Amino acid sequence: MTETTKPAKRGRRTVARHGELSSPGPFSLIMKIVGVIVAVVLVSGAGVAAYALTDLTAGIADNAVKLEGQAAVPPDIGAIEGGVNLLLTGTDECEPEYAHIFGDRCTGADAGGQLNDVNMLLHISDNPRRVTVVSFPRDLMIPIPSCTREDGSVSEATTKTQINEAWGRGELSCVNKTISELSGMNIPFAAKVSFGNVINITDAIGGVDVCIGNGGMRDRYTGIDWPAGPRQVAGIEALQFLRTRYGLQNASDLSRISNQQQYMSSLARKLVSEEVLTNPATLYKLATTAVDNITPSESLANPTTLVQIALAVKSVPLEEIVFLQYPVLTDPYDSNRVVPDWDAADALWAALAANQPLNVTNDPNDGGGVITADPPAGEPEATATPDPAATATPAPTETAIDLPDDIPGTSGVDQTCTAGNLGGNG
């Protein structure tokens, strides 16, 4: 079964030299994958029964982290005005069972250090419920506030620091405080994740379907040499696909985010499909994997809260699950870094506050990571499971808000293919 793809266009954003950064290494890239996976699992409303989730999460409070400056959250998330915000952070720690994969990274002098190379903000709006996942590039240069560490010491505030250094200044609490100040949003929930989930999640649901365009992709750094066309990835292949950068047309970190959004959209469609929702064994295995290796904030350690979050997004239609990249510009003082596009970011936060459908106007063909694709012939459009409690009266039509065209993103229904690069040797 083939898919029709449209030719990619030259990108409009000034990221060319940023795209020439040397690879950060497989470890930090895999951490980004973990954030992607856990984000999709949390927002998919995969139908895990409340009793199962409660049972599975009963022991996660042991390592819960207190968030600096956060007041107690109400027992009902519905009482949180403006919707619910949750931060997902992935750090590049060397876990013993996986350290052998990463060579020098986990045997050298830096083996004990950690960076927050994954930073994803999940926004679950007030009624009507919508879900937006905003990814922050790891090379983003921003102010980092003063943070109180677990030992009571206090780090100094900075005016311009790479976002992935926030972990070293106060761990999860500092990352949460940094993203909160950057976005202007209160973030009462946070979690740190490890990277083992990537293989387990994709295997738990039987793989994720992706599409390779531009004649195929090749990347000697990740071991990819794949022909064009549809492909189901799981396990190590999922890692390869989500890590690849030189296998993409633009070979940049930002184009990799676009390619990962293809994976997220496909994973979201798989999670709400009958293939997963009607299989109790798959659901339970998925739930078990999702709660493994998660260090939550104290506010998120209550199983009841996790159940409420799952129920809040259970019936969100796929077109209302949107994956966005925080808007950036090339740093004028360092072409290998990026800085916030403040005007576009303000428009993003205002759009979320308005809680109307979001229309991504950015052409996905422009980034060099994906090209648009038509759904495979004969394949029905994916839809979320309807909520039996929903009223039969049609809701009034809402006017969508057009996002600035320099905010890349996709929704859960978008069909894209990888903008492949057969010369991907770096």
LUMPAPA-373626 format. One record per residue (C-alpha): residue in one letter; chain; z negated, x, y negated. Coordinates in Angstrom, 1 decimal. Layout:
<lumvos>
+----+----+--------+--------+--------+
! aa ! ch !     c3 !     c1 !     c2 !
+----+----+--------+--------+--------+
!  A !  A !      Z !      X !      Y !
...
+----+----+--------+--------+--------+
</lumvos>
This chain:
<lumvos>
+----+----+--------+--------+--------+
! aa ! ch !     c3 !     c1 !     c2 !
+----+----+--------+--------+--------+
!  M !  A !    0.0 !    0.0 !    0.0 !
!  T !  A !    1.1 !    1.6 !   -3.3 !
!  E !  A !    0.0 !    1.1 !   -6.8 !
!  T !  A !    2.2 !    1.1 !   -9.9 !
!  T !  A !    1.0 !    3.5 !  -12.6 !
!  K !  A !    2.0 !    4.0 !  -16.2 !
!  P !  A !    2.7 !    7.5 !  -17.6 !
!  A !  A !   -0.1 !    9.1 !  -19.4 !
!  K !  A !    0.1 !    9.7 !  -23.2 !
!  R !  A !   -1.0 !   12.7 !  -25.3 !
!  G !  A !   -4.7 !   12.3 !  -26.2 !
!  R !  A !   -5.7 !   11.4 !  -29.7 !
!  R !  A !   -9.2 !   12.9 !  -29.7 !
!  T !  A !   -9.7 !   16.4 !  -30.8 !
!  V !  A !  -11.1 !   17.8 !  -27.6 !
!  A !  A !   -8.5 !   20.3 !  -26.4 !
!  R !  A !  -10.6 !   23.4 !  -26.8 !
!  H !  A !  -13.7 !   21.6 !  -25.6 !
!  G !  A !  -11.6 !   20.9 !  -22.5 !
!  E !  A !  -11.3 !   24.7 !  -21.9 !
!  L !  A !  -15.0 !   25.2 !  -21.3 !
!  S !  A !  -15.8 !   27.1 !  -18.1 !
!  S !  A !  -17.0 !   24.9 !  -15.3 !
!  P !  A !  -20.8 !   24.3 !  -15.4 !
!  G !  A !  -20.9 !   24.7 !  -11.7 !
!  P !  A !  -21.1 !   22.2 !   -8.9 !
!  F !  A !  -24.8 !   21.4 !   -9.2 !
!  S !  A !  -24.7 !   20.0 !  -12.7 !
!  L !  A !  -21.6 !   18.1 !  -11.9 !
!  I !  A !  -23.1 !   16.4 !   -8.9 !
!  M !  A !  -26.1 !   15.4 !  -11.0 !
!  K !  A !  -23.7 !   13.5 !  -13.2 !
!  I !  A !  -22.4 !   11.7 !  -10.1 !
!  V !  A !  -25.9 !   10.6 !   -9.2 !
!  G !  A !  -26.4 !    9.0 !  -12.5 !
!  V !  A !  -23.1 !    7.2 !  -12.0 !
!  I !  A !  -24.1 !    5.9 !   -8.6 !
!  V !  A !  -27.6 !    4.8 !   -9.5 !
!  A !  A !  -26.4 !    3.1 !  -12.6 !
!  V !  A !  -23.9 !    1.1 !  -10.7 !
!  V !  A !  -26.5 !    0.2 !   -8.0 !
!  L !  A !  -29.0 !   -1.0 !  -10.6 !
!  V !  A !  -26.5 !   -3.1 !  -12.5 !
!  S !  A !  -24.5 !   -4.5 !   -9.6 !
!  G !  A !  -27.1 !   -7.0 !   -8.6 !
!  A !  A !  -26.2 !   -6.2 !   -5.0 !
!  G !  A !  -28.2 !   -9.1 !   -3.6 !
!  V !  A !  -31.1 !   -7.1 !   -2.1 !
!  A !  A !  -33.8 !   -9.7 !   -1.4 !
!  A !  A !  -36.9 !   -9.4 !   -3.6 !
!  Y !  A !  -39.2 !   -8.9 !   -0.6 !
!  A !  A !  -37.2 !   -6.0 !    0.6 !
!  L !  A !  -37.1 !   -4.3 !   -2.8 !
!  T !  A !  -40.8 !   -4.8 !   -3.2 !
!  D !  A !  -41.5 !   -3.3 !    0.2 !
!  L !  A !  -39.1 !   -0.3 !   -0.5 !
!  T !  A !  -40.6 !    0.5 !   -3.9 !
!  A !  A !  -44.2 !    0.2 !   -3.0 !
!  G !  A !  -44.8 !    3.9 !   -3.0 !
!  I !  A !  -42.7 !    5.1 !   -5.9 !
!  A !  A !  -45.6 !    4.9 !   -8.4 !
!  D !  A !  -47.1 !    8.1 !   -7.1 !
!  N !  A !  -44.9 !   10.3 !   -9.3 !
!  A !  A !  -44.5 !    7.9 !  -12.2 !
!  V !  A !  -44.2 !    9.5 !  -15.7 !
!  K !  A !  -45.8 !    8.2 !  -18.9 !
!  L !  A !  -43.3 !    7.9 !  -21.8 !
!  E !  A !  -44.5 !    9.3 !  -25.1 !
!  G !  A !  -44.9 !    6.7 !  -27.8 !
!  Q !  A !  -44.1 !    3.7 !  -25.6 !
!  A !  A !  -46.3 !    0.6 !  -25.8 !
!  A !  A !  -47.1 !   -1.4 !  -22.7 !
!  V !  A !  -44.2 !   -3.6 !  -21.7 !
!  P !  A !  -44.6 !   -7.3 !  -21.1 !
!  P !  A !  -45.0 !   -8.5 !  -17.5 !
!  D !  A !  -41.7 !  -10.5 !  -17.9 !
!  I !  A !  -38.7 !   -8.5 !  -19.0 !
!  G !  A !  -37.3 !  -11.7 !  -20.5 !
!  A !  A !  -39.9 !  -11.4 !  -23.2 !
!  I !  A !  -38.4 !   -8.1 !  -24.4 !
!  E !  A !  -36.4 !   -8.9 !  -27.6 !
!  G !  A !  -32.9 !   -7.6 !  -27.9 !
!  G !  A !  -32.4 !   -7.1 !  -24.2 !
!  V !  A !  -33.6 !   -4.4 !  -21.7 !
!  N !  A !  -32.8 !   -0.7 !  -22.1 !
!  L !  A !  -33.2 !    1.8 !  -19.2 !
!  L !  A !  -32.5 !    5.5 !  -19.3 !
!  L !  A !  -31.2 !    7.3 !  -16.2 !
!  T !  A !  -31.5 !   11.1 !  -16.3 !
!  G !  A !  -30.2 !   13.5 !  -13.7 !
!  T !  A !  -31.5 !   17.1 !  -13.5 !
!  D !  A !  -30.0 !   20.1 !  -11.7 !
!  E !  A !  -33.0 !   20.9 !   -9.6 !
!  C !  A !  -32.6 !   23.0 !   -6.4 !
!  E !  A !  -33.8 !   20.6 !   -3.6 !
!  P !  A !  -34.5 !   22.6 !   -0.4 !
!  E !  A !  -32.3 !   20.4 !    1.8 !
!  Y !  A !  -29.2 !   21.0 !   -0.4 !
!  A !  A !  -29.8 !   24.4 !   -2.0 !
!  H !  A !  -27.6 !   26.2 !    0.5 !
!  I !  A !  -24.6 !   24.4 !   -0.9 !
!  F !  A !  -24.9 !   25.9 !   -4.3 !
!  G !  A !  -25.1 !   29.7 !   -3.7 !
!  D !  A !  -26.3 !   31.7 !   -6.6 !
!  R !  A !  -27.4 !   28.7 !   -8.6 !
!  C !  A !  -30.2 !   28.1 !   -6.1 !
!  T !  A !  -31.0 !   31.7 !   -5.1 !
!  G !  A !  -30.9 !   33.5 !   -8.4 !
!  A !  A !  -33.3 !   33.9 !  -11.3 !
!  D !  A !  -32.4 !   30.4 !  -12.7 !
!  A !  A !  -33.2 !   28.6 !   -9.4 !
!  G !  A !  -36.4 !   27.1 !  -10.8 !
!  G !  A !  -35.0 !   25.8 !  -14.1 !
!  Q !  A !  -33.7 !   22.4 !  -14.9 !
!  L !  A !  -31.3 !   20.8 !  -17.4 !
!  N !  A !  -30.7 !   17.1 !  -18.0 !
!  D !  A !  -27.0 !   17.2 !  -17.3 !
!  V !  A !  -26.8 !   13.4 !  -16.8 !
!  N !  A !  -27.9 !   11.0 !  -19.5 !
!  M !  A !  -26.9 !    7.3 !  -19.1 !
!  L !  A !  -28.3 !    4.4 !  -21.1 !
!  L !  A !  -28.2 !    1.0 !  -19.4 !
!  H !  A !  -28.3 !   -1.9 !  -21.8 !
!  I !  A !  -28.9 !   -5.4 !  -20.3 !
!  S !  A !  -28.4 !   -7.9 !  -23.0 !
!  D !  A !  -30.3 !  -11.1 !  -23.7 !
!  N !  A !  -28.8 !  -14.3 !  -22.5 !
!  P !  A !  -26.0 !  -14.5 !  -21.8 !
!  R !  A !  -26.6 !  -11.4 !  -19.7 !
!  R !  A !  -24.1 !   -8.5 !  -20.1 !
!  V !  A !  -24.4 !   -4.9 !  -18.9 !
!  T !  A !  -23.3 !   -1.9 !  -20.8 !
!  V !  A !  -23.6 !    1.7 !  -19.5 !
!  V !  A !  -23.3 !    4.4 !  -22.1 !
!  S !  A !  -22.7 !    8.0 !  -20.9 !
!  F !  A !  -23.7 !   10.9 !  -23.2 !
!  P !  A !  -21.6 !   14.1 !  -22.7 !
!  R !  A !  -23.7 !   17.1 !  -21.6 !
!  D !  A !  -22.2 !   19.3 !  -24.4 !
!  L !  A !  -23.3 !   16.9 !  -27.2 !
!  M !  A !  -25.1 !   18.7 !  -30.1 !
!  I !  A !  -27.8 !   16.5 !  -31.6 !
!  P !  A !  -31.3 !   16.7 !  -33.1 !
!  I !  A !  -34.1 !   16.8 !  -30.5 !
!  P !  A !  -37.5 !   15.5 !  -31.6 !
!  S !  A !  -40.9 !   17.1 !  -31.1 !
!  C !  A !  -42.1 !   16.2 !  -27.7 !
!  T !  A !  -45.5 !   16.4 !  -25.9 !
!  R !  A !  -45.3 !   18.1 !  -22.5 !
!  E !  A !  -47.3 !   17.1 !  -19.5 !
!  D !  A !  -49.7 !   20.0 !  -20.0 !
!  G !  A !  -50.4 !   18.7 !  -23.6 !
!  S !  A !  -48.4 !   21.4 !  -25.4 !
!  V !  A !  -46.0 !   20.2 !  -28.1 !
!  S !  A !  -42.4 !   21.4 !  -28.5 !
!  E !  A !  -40.9 !   21.9 !  -31.9 !
!  A !  A !  -38.3 !   19.5 !  -33.3 !
!  T !  A !  -34.7 !   20.9 !  -33.7 !
!  T !  A !  -31.9 !   19.8 !  -36.0 !
!  K !  A !  -29.1 !   20.7 !  -33.6 !
!  T !  A !  -29.4 !   21.4 !  -29.9 !
!  Q !  A !  -27.4 !   20.6 !  -26.8 !
!  I !  A !  -28.6 !   17.4 !  -25.3 !
!  N !  A !  -29.1 !   18.8 !  -21.9 !
!  E !  A !  -32.0 !   21.0 !  -23.2 !
!  A !  A !  -34.2 !   18.0 !  -23.9 !
!  W !  A !  -35.7 !   18.2 !  -20.3 !
!  G !  A !  -37.0 !   21.7 !  -20.9 !
!  R !  A !  -38.8 !   20.5 !  -24.0 !
!  G !  A !  -40.8 !   17.7 !  -22.4 !
!  E !  A !  -39.1 !   16.5 !  -19.2 !
!  L !  A !  -38.2 !   12.8 !  -18.7 !
!  S !  A !  -40.3 !   11.6 !  -21.6 !
!  C !  A !  -38.5 !   14.0 !  -24.1 !
!  V !  A !  -35.1 !   13.0 !  -22.8 !
!  N !  A !  -36.1 !    9.3 !  -23.3 !
!  K !  A !  -37.4 !   10.0 !  -26.8 !
!  T !  A !  -34.3 !   11.9 !  -27.7 !
!  I !  A !  -31.8 !    9.2 !  -26.6 !
!  S !  A !  -34.0 !    6.5 !  -28.2 !
!  E !  A !  -33.9 !    8.3 !  -31.6 !
!  L !  A !  -30.2 !    9.0 !  -31.2 !
!  S !  A !  -29.3 !    5.4 !  -30.4 !
!  G !  A !  -32.0 !    3.7 !  -32.6 !
!  M !  A !  -33.0 !    1.6 !  -29.5 !
!  N !  A !  -36.3 !    1.2 !  -27.9 !
!  I !  A !  -36.1 !    2.4 !  -24.3 !
!  P !  A !  -39.1 !    1.2 !  -22.4 !
!  F !  A !  -37.8 !    2.1 !  -18.9 !
!  A !  A !  -36.6 !    5.5 !  -17.6 !
!  A !  A !  -35.9 !    7.2 !  -14.3 !
!  K !  A !  -35.1 !   10.7 !  -13.2 !
!  V !  A !  -32.8 !   11.0 !  -10.1 !
!  S !  A !  -31.8 !   13.7 !   -7.7 !
!  F !  A !  -28.3 !   14.3 !   -6.4 !
!  G !  A !  -28.7 !   13.5 !   -2.6 !
!  N !  A !  -27.9 !    9.9 !   -3.3 !
!  V !  A !  -24.2 !   10.5 !   -3.8 !
!  I !  A !  -23.4 !   11.0 !   -0.1 !
!  N !  A !  -25.8 !    8.4 !    1.1 !
!  I !  A !  -24.7 !    5.6 !   -1.2 !
!  T !  A !  -21.0 !    6.0 !   -0.5 !
!  D !  A !  -21.7 !    6.2 !    3.2 !
!  A !  A !  -24.1 !    3.2 !    3.1 !
!  I !  A !  -21.3 !    0.9 !    1.8 !
!  G !  A !  -18.5 !    2.4 !    3.9 !
!  G !  A !  -16.8 !    4.4 !    1.2 !
!  V !  A !  -15.2 !    3.7 !   -2.2 !
!  D !  A !  -11.5 !    3.1 !   -2.8 !
!  V !  A !   -9.9 !    5.1 !   -5.5 !
!  C !  A !   -6.3 !    5.8 !   -6.6 !
!  I !  A !   -4.6 !    9.1 !   -7.2 !
!  G !  A !   -1.7 !    9.1 !   -9.7 !
!  N !  A !    0.8 !   11.7 !  -11.2 !
!  G !  A !    2.1 !   12.8 !   -7.8 !
!  G !  A !   -1.3 !   14.0 !   -6.5 !
!  M !  A !   -4.1 !   16.3 !   -7.5 !
!  R !  A !   -5.2 !   19.8 !   -6.6 !
!  D !  A !   -8.3 !   21.7 !   -7.5 !
!  R !  A !   -9.3 !   24.9 !   -5.8 !
!  Y !  A !  -12.8 !   24.8 !   -7.2 !
!  T !  A !  -13.6 !   21.6 !   -5.4 !
!  G !  A !  -11.3 !   22.0 !   -2.5 !
!  I !  A !   -9.1 !   19.0 !   -3.4 !
!  D !  A !   -5.4 !   18.9 !   -2.3 !
!  W !  A !   -4.6 !   15.2 !   -2.1 !
!  P !  A !   -1.4 !   13.3 !   -2.3 !
!  A !  A !   -0.8 !   10.4 !   -4.7 !
!  G !  A !   -1.7 !    6.9 !   -3.6 !
!  P !  A !   -4.8 !    4.9 !   -2.7 !
!  R !  A !   -7.6 !    6.9 !   -1.0 !
!  Q !  A !  -11.1 !    5.9 !    0.3 !
!  V !  A !  -13.7 !    8.5 !   -0.5 !
!  A !  A !  -17.1 !    8.9 !    1.1 !
!  G !  A !  -19.6 !   11.7 !    1.6 !
!  I !  A !  -18.3 !   15.2 !    0.7 !
!  E !  A !  -15.0 !   13.7 !   -0.5 !
!  A !  A !  -16.8 !   11.5 !   -3.0 !
!  L !  A !  -18.5 !   14.7 !   -4.3 !
!  Q !  A !  -15.2 !   16.4 !   -4.6 !
!  F !  A !  -13.5 !   13.5 !   -6.4 !
!  L !  A !  -16.3 !   13.1 !   -8.9 !
!  R !  A !  -16.8 !   16.8 !   -9.5 !
!  T !  A !  -13.1 !   17.6 !  -10.1 !
!  R !  A !  -12.0 !   18.7 !  -13.5 !
!  Y !  A !   -9.1 !   21.0 !  -13.0 !
!  G !  A !   -7.6 !   18.4 !  -10.7 !
!  L !  A !   -7.1 !   16.2 !  -13.8 !
!  Q !  A !   -4.3 !   16.3 !  -16.3 !
!  N !  A !   -6.5 !   17.3 !  -19.3 !
!  A !  A !   -8.9 !   19.5 !  -17.2 !
!  S !  A !  -11.7 !   18.6 !  -19.7 !
!  D !  A !  -15.3 !   17.5 !  -19.2 !
!  L !  A !  -14.5 !   14.3 !  -21.2 !
!  S !  A !  -11.5 !   13.5 !  -19.0 !
!  R !  A !  -13.8 !   13.9 !  -16.0 !
!  I !  A !  -16.0 !   11.1 !  -17.4 !
!  S !  A !  -12.9 !    8.8 !  -17.6 !
!  N !  A !  -12.1 !    9.6 !  -14.0 !
!  Q !  A !  -15.7 !    8.9 !  -12.9 !
!  Q !  A !  -15.4 !    5.5 !  -14.6 !
!  Q !  A !  -12.6 !    4.7 !  -12.1 !
!  Y !  A !  -15.1 !    5.4 !   -9.4 !
!  M !  A !  -17.8 !    3.3 !  -11.1 !
!  S !  A !  -15.6 !    0.3 !  -11.5 !
!  S !  A !  -14.4 !    0.5 !   -7.9 !
!  L !  A !  -18.0 !    0.9 !   -6.7 !
!  A !  A !  -19.1 !   -2.1 !   -8.7 !
!  R !  A !  -16.3 !   -4.2 !   -7.2 !
!  K !  A !  -17.3 !   -3.0 !   -3.7 !
!  L !  A !  -21.0 !   -3.8 !   -4.3 !
!  V !  A !  -20.4 !   -7.4 !   -5.3 !
!  S !  A !  -17.8 !   -8.0 !   -2.6 !
!  E !  A !  -18.4 !  -10.2 !    0.4 !
!  E !  A !  -18.1 !   -7.0 !    2.6 !
!  V !  A !  -21.4 !   -5.8 !    1.2 !
!  L !  A !  -23.2 !   -9.0 !    0.0 !
!  T !  A !  -23.0 !  -10.8 !    3.4 !
!  N !  A !  -24.2 !   -7.8 !    5.4 !
!  P !  A !  -28.0 !   -7.6 !    5.5 !
!  A !  A !  -28.1 !   -4.2 !    7.2 !
!  T !  A !  -25.8 !   -2.7 !    4.6 !
!  L !  A !  -27.8 !   -4.2 !    1.8 !
!  Y !  A !  -31.1 !   -2.9 !    3.2 !
!  K !  A !  -29.6 !    0.6 !    3.7 !
!  L !  A !  -28.2 !    0.5 !    0.2 !
!  A !  A !  -31.6 !   -0.4 !   -1.2 !
!  T !  A !  -33.3 !    2.3 !    0.8 !
!  T !  A !  -30.9 !    4.9 !   -0.6 !
!  A !  A !  -31.1 !    3.6 !   -4.1 !
!  V !  A !  -34.9 !    4.0 !   -4.4 !
!  D !  A !  -35.0 !    7.4 !   -2.7 !
!  N !  A !  -35.4 !   10.5 !   -4.9 !
!  I !  A !  -36.1 !    8.5 !   -8.0 !
!  T !  A !  -39.0 !    9.5 !  -10.3 !
!  P !  A !  -39.7 !    6.4 !  -12.5 !
!  S !  A !  -41.5 !    6.0 !  -15.8 !
!  E !  A !  -44.8 !    4.2 !  -15.4 !
!  S !  A !  -43.2 !    1.1 !  -16.8 !
!  L !  A !  -40.6 !    1.1 !  -14.1 !
!  A !  A !  -42.9 !    1.8 !  -11.2 !
!  N !  A !  -43.9 !   -1.9 !  -10.7 !
!  P !  A !  -41.8 !   -3.4 !   -7.9 !
!  T !  A !  -41.9 !   -6.7 !   -9.7 !
!  T !  A !  -40.2 !   -5.2 !  -12.7 !
!  L !  A !  -37.5 !   -3.8 !  -10.5 !
!  V !  A !  -36.9 !   -7.2 !   -8.9 !
!  Q !  A !  -36.7 !   -8.8 !  -12.4 !
!  I !  A !  -34.1 !   -6.3 !  -13.5 !
!  A !  A !  -32.1 !   -6.9 !  -10.4 !
!  L !  A !  -32.3 !  -10.6 !  -10.8 !
!  A !  A !  -31.4 !  -10.3 !  -14.5 !
!  V !  A !  -28.0 !   -8.8 !  -13.7 !
!  K !  A !  -27.4 !  -10.5 !  -10.3 !
!  S !  A !  -24.7 !  -12.9 !  -11.7 !
!  V !  A !  -23.2 !  -10.8 !  -14.4 !
!  P !  A !  -19.4 !  -11.0 !  -14.0 !
!  L !  A !  -17.5 !   -7.8 !  -13.4 !
!  E !  A !  -15.7 !   -8.1 !  -16.7 !
!  E !  A !  -19.1 !   -8.1 !  -18.5 !
!  I !  A !  -20.1 !   -4.8 !  -16.8 !
!  V !  A !  -18.7 !   -2.2 !  -19.2 !
!  F !  A !  -18.9 !    1.6 !  -18.8 !
!  L !  A !  -18.5 !    3.5 !  -22.1 !
!  Q !  A !  -18.6 !    7.1 !  -23.3 !
!  Y !  A !  -20.7 !    7.8 !  -26.4 !
!  P !  A !  -18.2 !    8.6 !  -29.1 !
!  V !  A !  -17.8 !   12.3 !  -30.1 !
!  L !  A !  -15.9 !   14.7 !  -32.3 !
!  T !  A !  -15.3 !   18.4 !  -31.8 !
!  D !  A !  -18.2 !   20.4 !  -33.3 !
!  P !  A !  -16.7 !   22.0 !  -36.4 !
!  Y !  A !  -18.8 !   25.1 !  -35.8 !
!  D !  A !  -18.2 !   25.5 !  -32.0 !
!  S !  A !  -15.0 !   24.2 !  -30.5 !
!  N !  A !  -16.6 !   24.3 !  -27.1 !
!  R !  A !  -19.2 !   21.6 !  -28.1 !
!  V !  A !  -19.1 !   18.1 !  -29.4 !
!  V !  A !  -21.0 !   16.2 !  -32.1 !
!  P !  A !  -21.6 !   12.5 !  -32.6 !
!  D !  A !  -19.0 !   10.3 !  -34.2 !
!  W !  A !  -21.6 !    8.5 !  -36.2 !
!  D !  A !  -19.4 !    5.8 !  -37.6 !
!  A !  A !  -18.1 !    4.8 !  -34.2 !
!  A !  A !  -21.6 !    5.0 !  -32.7 !
!  D !  A !  -22.9 !    2.7 !  -35.4 !
!  A !  A !  -20.2 !    0.2 !  -34.5 !
!  L !  A !  -21.1 !    0.5 !  -30.8 !
!  W !  A !  -24.8 !   -0.2 !  -31.4 !
!  A !  A !  -24.0 !   -3.1 !  -33.7 !
!  A !  A !  -21.7 !   -4.6 !  -31.0 !
!  L !  A !  -24.5 !   -4.4 !  -28.4 !
!  A !  A !  -26.9 !   -6.1 !  -30.9 !
!  A !  A !  -24.4 !   -8.9 !  -31.4 !
!  N !  A !  -24.3 !   -9.6 !  -27.7 !
!  Q !  A !  -20.7 !  -10.7 !  -27.6 !
!  P !  A !  -18.0 !   -9.7 !  -25.1 !
!  L !  A !  -16.8 !   -6.1 !  -25.7 !
!  N !  A !  -13.1 !   -5.3 !  -25.9 !
!  V !  A !  -12.4 !   -1.6 !  -25.2 !
!  T !  A !   -9.4 !   -0.8 !  -27.4 !
!  N !  A !   -9.1 !    2.8 !  -26.4 !
!  D !  A !   -6.1 !    3.4 !  -24.3 !
!  P !  A !   -7.4 !    5.0 !  -21.1 !
!  N !  A !   -4.0 !    6.8 !  -20.7 !
!  D !  A !   -4.9 !    8.9 !  -23.7 !
!  G !  A !   -7.8 !   10.9 !  -22.3 !
!  G !  A !   -6.0 !   12.8 !  -19.5 !
!  G !  A !   -8.5 !   11.6 !  -16.9 !
!  V !  A !   -6.9 !    8.4 !  -15.7 !
!  I !  A !   -3.8 !    6.3 !  -16.0 !
!  T !  A !   -3.7 !    2.5 !  -15.9 !
!  A !  A !   -2.7 !    0.9 !  -12.7 !
!  D !  A !   -1.7 !   -2.6 !  -11.6 !
!  P !  A !   -3.8 !   -4.2 !   -8.8 !
!  P !  A !   -2.4 !   -3.6 !   -5.4 !
!  A !  A !    0.1 !   -6.3 !   -4.4 !
!  G !  A !   -1.5 !   -9.2 !   -2.7 !
!  E !  A !   -5.1 !   -8.1 !   -3.5 !
!  P !  A !   -7.1 !  -10.8 !   -5.1 !
!  E !  A !   -9.0 !  -10.1 !   -8.3 !
!  A !  A !  -12.6 !   -9.2 !   -7.8 !
!  T !  A !  -15.2 !  -11.6 !   -9.0 !
!  A !  A !  -19.0 !  -11.7 !   -9.0 !
!  T !  A !  -20.9 !  -14.0 !   -6.8 !
!  P !  A !  -21.4 !  -17.3 !   -8.8 !
!  D !  A !  -25.0 !  -18.2 !   -9.7 !
!  P !  A !  -25.9 !  -21.5 !   -7.9 !
!  A !  A !  -28.3 !  -22.3 !  -10.8 !
!  A !  A !  -25.6 !  -22.0 !  -13.4 !
!  T !  A !  -24.6 !  -25.2 !  -15.2 !
!  A !  A !  -21.4 !  -26.9 !  -14.4 !
!  T !  A !  -20.7 !  -27.3 !  -18.1 !
!  P !  A !  -18.3 !  -24.6 !  -19.3 !
!  A !  A !  -19.8 !  -22.3 !  -21.8 !
!  P !  A !  -18.2 !  -22.1 !  -25.3 !
!  T !  A !  -15.6 !  -19.4 !  -25.6 !
!  E !  A !  -17.0 !  -16.4 !  -27.4 !
!  T !  A !  -15.1 !  -14.1 !  -29.6 !
!  A !  A !  -14.9 !  -10.5 !  -28.3 !
!  I !  A !  -15.8 !   -7.6 !  -30.4 !
!  D !  A !  -13.2 !   -4.9 !  -30.7 !
!  L !  A !  -14.8 !   -1.5 !  -30.2 !
!  P !  A !  -13.4 !    1.5 !  -32.3 !
!  D !  A !  -10.4 !    3.1 !  -30.4 !
!  D !  A !  -12.3 !    6.4 !  -30.2 !
!  I !  A !  -14.8 !    4.9 !  -27.7 !
!  P !  A !  -13.4 !    5.4 !  -24.2 !
!  G !  A !  -14.5 !    2.9 !  -21.6 !
!  T !  A !  -13.6 !    0.5 !  -18.8 !
!  S !  A !  -15.0 !   -2.7 !  -17.3 !
!  G !  A !  -15.7 !   -3.5 !  -13.8 !
!  V !  A !  -12.3 !   -5.3 !  -13.4 !
!  D !  A !  -10.2 !   -2.5 !  -14.8 !
!  Q !  A !   -7.7 !   -0.9 !  -12.4 !
!  T !  A !   -7.0 !    2.8 !  -13.0 !
!  C !  A !   -5.7 !    5.8 !  -11.1 !
!  T !  A !   -6.6 !    9.5 !  -11.5 !
!  A !  A !   -4.3 !   11.4 !  -13.9 !
!  G !  A !   -3.7 !   14.0 !  -11.3 !
!  N !  A !   -2.8 !   17.7 !  -11.8 !
!  L !  A !   -1.1 !   19.6 !   -9.0 !
!  G !  A !   -1.6 !   22.9 !  -10.8 !
!  G !  A !   -5.4 !   22.6 !  -10.9 !
!  N !  A !   -6.4 !   26.3 !  -10.4 !
!  G !  A !   -8.3 !   26.7 !  -13.7 !
+----+----+--------+--------+--------+
</lumvos>
